[in-house]
């Protein structure tokens, strides 16, 4: 349980980092980042999962790069739901998704597994 809370906090912090690096990607503060991180997790686990299954052939053809498009669309969707989390268009969402993916990989590599 503690590991899950730490991952949630790290995801929120990464959203704040990305908001400082990607123009058009804005998070108002830690509270908005925590809510957005939770919403992104829930949307990716439900709607994102369905989209990833439906677009699997396209993902194969693009060698997995289409997953960035799906993640960008998820960020855009969540930005409409969470006050204080603003993504101004597809391009900032795409770069935000790419940077979030890379930063999440890095933190998962650095953080020991809960198993």
Backbone as CSV, one residue per row, in Angstrom:
resi,resn,N_x,N_y,N_z,CA_x,CA_y,CA_z,C_x,C_y,C_z
1,UNK,0.821,-1.199,0.000,0.000,0.000,0.000,0.869,1.269,0.000
2,UNK,1.934,1.230,0.790,2.831,2.378,0.850,3.487,2.598,-0.516
3,UNK,3.850,1.492,-1.169,4.471,1.575,-2.499,3.527,2.270,-3.490
4,UNK,2.246,1.957,-3.425,1.255,2.561,-4.309,1.140,4.064,-4.055
5,UNK,1.143,4.459,-2.799,1.065,5.885,-2.460,2.319,6.632,-2.913
6,UNK,3.468,5.985,-2.792,4.717,6.597,-3.254,4.691,6.773,-4.766
7,UNK,4.221,5.753,-5.498,4.119,5.843,-6.959,3.175,6.983,-7.366
8,UNK,2.070,7.143,-6.622,1.107,8.205,-6.902,1.767,9.570,-6.702
9,UNK,2.490,9.730,-5.608,3.181,10.983,-5.330,4.248,11.266,-6.384
10,UNK,4.990,10.250,-6.775,6.013,10.419,-7.819,5.367,10.826,-9.141
11,UNK,4.249,10.204,-9.479,3.543,10.560,-10.719,3.094,12.016,-10.690
12,UNK,2.615,12.473,-9.550,2.191,13.869,-9.412,3.383,14.806,-9.558
13,UNK,4.494,14.450,-8.949,5.700,15.274,-9.055,6.196,15.313,-10.504
14,UNK,6.124,14.181,-11.186,6.542,14.143,-12.591,5.645,15.027,-13.452
15,UNK,4.351,15.086,-13.136,3.456,15.990,-13.857,3.890,17.439,-13.658
16,UNK,4.298,17.777,-12.438,4.782,19.135,-12.167,6.066,19.421,-12.948
17,UNK,6.954,18.431,-13.015,8.201,18.595,-13.765,7.893,18.823,-15.246
18,UNK,7.034,17.992,-15.797,6.684,18.109,-17.214,6.027,19.463,-17.493
19,UNK,5.233,19.955,-16.547,4.571,21.252,-16.753,5.579,22.399,-16.849
20,UNK,6.757,22.213,-16.270,7.796,23.242,-16.372,8.634,23.099,-17.645
21,UNK,8.574,21.955,-18.283,9.409,21.694,-19.454,8.667,21.779,-20.786
22,UNK,7.358,21.508,-20.770,6.591,21.464,-22.025,5.651,22.666,-22.098
23,UNK,5.857,23.547,-23.062,4.932,24.675,-23.228,3.532,24.175,-23.590
24,UNK,2.518,24.751,-22.957,1.139,24.344,-23.210,0.665,23.230,-22.300
25,UNK,1.519,22.792,-21.391,1.211,21.725,-20.426,1.331,22.384,-19.056
26,UNK,0.202,22.545,-18.352,0.216,23.334,-17.124,-0.467,22.582,-15.989
27,UNK,0.165,22.608,-14.819,-0.409,22.060,-13.591,-0.299,23.162,-12.543
28,UNK,-1.422,23.519,-11.921,-1.456,24.658,-11.008,-0.709,24.436,-9.697
29,UNK,-0.618,23.224,-9.236,0.079,22.975,-7.979,0.037,21.499,-7.634
30,UNK,0.546,21.185,-6.435,0.622,19.782,-6.033,-0.762,19.149,-5.916
31,UNK,-1.725,19.890,-5.404,-3.083,19.330,-5.267,-3.652,18.940,-6.635
32,UNK,-3.545,19.843,-7.596,-4.019,19.539,-8.954,-3.226,18.388,-9.558
33,UNK,-1.929,18.345,-9.277,-1.090,17.263,-9.807,-1.499,15.918,-9.212
34,UNK,-1.804,15.886,-7.914,-2.243,14.633,-7.280,-3.562,14.148,-7.863
35,UNK,-4.503,15.075,-8.047,-5.804,14.706,-8.627,-5.628,14.251,-10.074
36,UNK,-4.795,14.982,-10.833,-4.557,14.612,-12.237,-3.869,13.257,-12.343
37,UNK,-2.893,12.996,-11.460,-2.197,11.701,-11.495,-3.165,10.562,-11.213
38,UNK,-4.063,10.767,-10.260,-5.071,9.752,-9.957,-6.009,9.547,-11.141
39,UNK,-6.467,10.663,-11.730,-7.381,10.579,-12.872,-6.704,9.921,-14.075
40,UNK,-5.445,10.259,-14.328,-4.712,9.652,-15.450,-4.598,8.145,-15.240
41,UNK,-4.293,7.741,-14.027,-4.209,6.311,-13.721,-5.527,5.595,-13.952
42,UNK,-6.622,6.199,-13.494,-7.938,5.576,-13.671,-8.358,5.533,-15.136
43,UNK,-8.124,6.625,-15.851,-8.501,6.671,-17.274,-7.654,5.694,-18.080
44,UNK,-6.347,5.627,-17.796,-5.488,4.681,-18.514,-5.864,3.237,-18.212
45,UNK,-6.316,2.967,-16.997,-6.688,1.596,-16.633,-8.018,1.173,-17.243
46,UNK,-8.843,2.123,-17.626,-10.163,1.784,-18.181,-10.214,2.105,-19.672
47,UNK,-10.419,3.359,-19.998,-10.548,3.782,-21.393,-9.262,3.520,-22.177
48,UNK,-8.119,3.808,-21.562,-6.841,3.574,-22.235,-6.624,2.114,-22.552
49,UNK,-7.010,1.250,-21.626,-6.875,-0.189,-21.844,-7.709,-0.635,-23.047
50,UNK,-8.932,-0.154,-23.124,-9.815,-0.508,-24.241,-9.243,0.006,-25.561
51,UNK,-8.783,1.263,-25.558,-8.202,1.825,-26.783,-6.951,1.075,-27.217
52,UNK,-6.144,0.655,-26.258,-4.926,-0.076,-26.601,-5.245,-1.437,-27.218
53,UNK,-6.298,-2.067,-26.766,-6.720,-3.344,-27.367,-7.248,-3.113,-28.782
54,UNK,-8.107,-2.094,-28.946,-8.709,-1.824,-30.253,-7.682,-1.387,-31.297
55,UNK,-6.632,-0.703,-30.855,-5.641,-0.187,-31.810,-4.381,-1.040,-31.856
56,UNK,-4.450,-2.246,-31.340,-3.277,-3.115,-31.313,-2.639,-3.328,-32.692
57,UNK,-3.429,-3.571,-33.749,-2.792,-3.736,-35.073,-2.016,-2.490,-35.505
58,UNK,-2.577,-1.312,-35.257,-1.890,-0.074,-35.611,-0.630,0.117,-34.758
59,UNK,-0.715,-0.294,-33.518,0.451,-0.226,-32.631,1.569,-1.137,-33.142
60,UNK,1.205,-2.319,-33.616,2.206,-3.229,-34.183,2.873,-2.634,-35.421
61,UNK,2.060,-2.064,-36.303,2.581,-1.504,-37.547,3.525,-0.333,-37.257
62,UNK,3.238,0.441,-36.217,4.076,1.610,-35.898,5.140,1.283,-34.856
63,UNK,5.347,-0.004,-34.604,6.355,-0.462,-33.638,6.155,0.149,-32.249
64,UNK,4.907,0.322,-31.872,4.571,0.803,-30.529,4.460,2.306,-30.390
65,UNK,4.830,3.046,-31.422,4.793,4.505,-31.323,3.372,5.059,-31.209
66,UNK,2.387,4.312,-31.696,1.007,4.782,-31.609,0.538,4.846,-30.153
67,UNK,1.206,4.122,-29.272,0.855,4.202,-27.844,1.058,5.619,-27.306
68,UNK,2.022,6.347,-27.860,2.210,7.741,-27.465,1.006,8.597,-27.853
69,UNK,0.426,8.298,-28.999,-0.776,9.021,-29.430,-1.927,8.737,-28.463
70,UNK,-2.093,7.483,-28.090,-3.154,7.127,-27.147,-2.910,7.812,-25.805
71,UNK,-1.670,7.797,-25.320,-1.363,8.453,-24.051,-1.597,9.957,-24.137
72,UNK,-1.280,10.559,-25.277,-1.542,11.990,-25.459,-3.034,12.279,-25.416
73,UNK,-3.819,11.430,-26.048,-5.274,11.602,-26.024,-5.832,11.442,-24.605
74,UNK,-5.253,10.529,-23.844,-5.675,10.348,-22.447,-5.358,11.605,-21.622
75,UNK,-4.188,12.203,-21.864,-3.834,13.438,-21.158,-4.797,14.568,-21.524
76,UNK,-5.122,14.675,-22.799,-6.093,15.696,-23.228,-7.449,15.469,-22.565
77,UNK,-7.884,14.232,-22.515,-9.173,13.899,-21.904,-9.177,14.269,-20.421
78,UNK,-8.140,13.896,-19.716,-8.060,14.191,-18.277,-7.971,15.691,-18.039
79,UNK,-7.337,16.422,-18.941,-7.244,17.873,-18.757,-8.621,18.545,-18.815
80,UNK,-9.573,17.897,-19.464,-10.942,18.423,-19.493,-11.695,18.092,-18.209
81,UNK,-11.217,17.119,-17.459,-11.907,16.672,-16.246,-11.364,17.310,-14.968
82,UNK,-10.084,17.595,-14.939,-9.425,18.029,-13.696,-9.140,19.523,-13.746
83,UNK,-9.740,20.288,-12.830,-9.412,21.719,-12.770,-7.956,21.911,-12.326
84,UNK,-7.287,22.847,-12.938,-5.892,23.106,-12.593,-4.905,22.280,-13.385
85,UNK,-5.396,21.368,-14.224,-4.544,20.578,-15.113,-4.959,20.924,-16.534
86,UNK,-4.076,21.630,-17.233,-4.420,22.170,-18.549,-3.407,21.689,-19.583
87,UNK,-3.933,21.114,-20.655,-3.105,20.732,-21.799,-3.706,21.422,-23.007
88,UNK,-2.938,22.318,-23.613,-3.448,23.159,-24.693,-3.150,22.558,-26.063
89,UNK,-3.849,21.495,-26.399,-3.723,20.928,-27.731,-2.978,19.609,-27.762
90,UNK,-2.981,19.018,-28.957,-2.397,17.693,-29.122,-0.876,17.699,-29.026
91,UNK,-0.228,18.723,-29.572,1.244,18.748,-29.576,1.804,18.785,-28.149
92,UNK,1.326,19.686,-27.265,1.809,19.618,-25.882,1.458,18.291,-25.208
93,UNK,0.296,17.728,-25.545,-0.096,16.440,-24.968,0.854,15.338,-25.431
94,UNK,1.236,15.370,-26.698,2.157,14.364,-27.231,3.520,14.452,-26.558
95,UNK,4.094,15.673,-26.489,5.405,15.835,-25.860,5.334,15.539,-24.366
96,UNK,4.213,15.903,-23.748,4.025,15.578,-22.342,3.955,14.076,-22.119
97,UNK,3.236,13.371,-22.995,3.137,11.913,-22.888,4.497,11.259,-23.077
98,UNK,5.260,11.747,-24.047,6.594,11.198,-24.296,7.507,11.420,-23.087
99,UNK,7.524,12.638,-22.584,8.383,12.954,-21.443,7.942,12.210,-20.187
100,UNK,6.627,12.130,-19.956,6.123,11.372,-18.804,6.503,9.897,-18.908
101,UNK,6.420,9.344,-20.100,6.796,7.939,-20.292,8.270,7.719,-19.963
102,UNK,9.112,8.598,-20.464,10.544,8.466,-20.194,10.864,8.646,-18.709
103,UNK,10.260,9.641,-18.087,10.506,9.884,-16.668,9.960,8.752,-15.794
104,UNK,8.816,8.204,-16.170,8.260,7.068,-15.425,9.159,5.841,-15.553
105,UNK,9.701,5.612,-16.758,10.645,4.500,-16.927,11.863,4.686,-16.036
106,UNK,12.368,5.899,-15.997,13.537,6.194,-15.184,13.256,5.975,-13.691
107,UNK,12.117,6.460,-13.221,11.804,6.294,-11.790,11.527,4.837,-11.440
108,UNK,10.911,4.096,-12.336,10.686,2.668,-12.070,12.008,1.901,-12.051
109,UNK,12.960,2.335,-12.847,14.267,1.707,-12.869,15.044,2.019,-11.584
110,UNK,14.900,3.252,-11.106,15.614,3.682,-9.903,14.968,3.198,-8.609
111,UNK,13.633,3.061,-8.624,12.894,2.684,-7.417,12.812,1.161,-7.315
112,UNK,13.178,0.609,-6.172,13.108,-0.859,-6.023,11.664,-1.365,-6.118
113,UNK,11.523,-2.571,-6.595,10.209,-3.183,-6.762,9.595,-3.533,-5.403
114,UNK,8.255,-3.514,-5.364,7.541,-3.834,-4.120,7.486,-5.329,-3.872
115,UNK,7.843,-6.134,-4.869,7.746,-7.602,-4.733,8.759,-8.123,-3.805
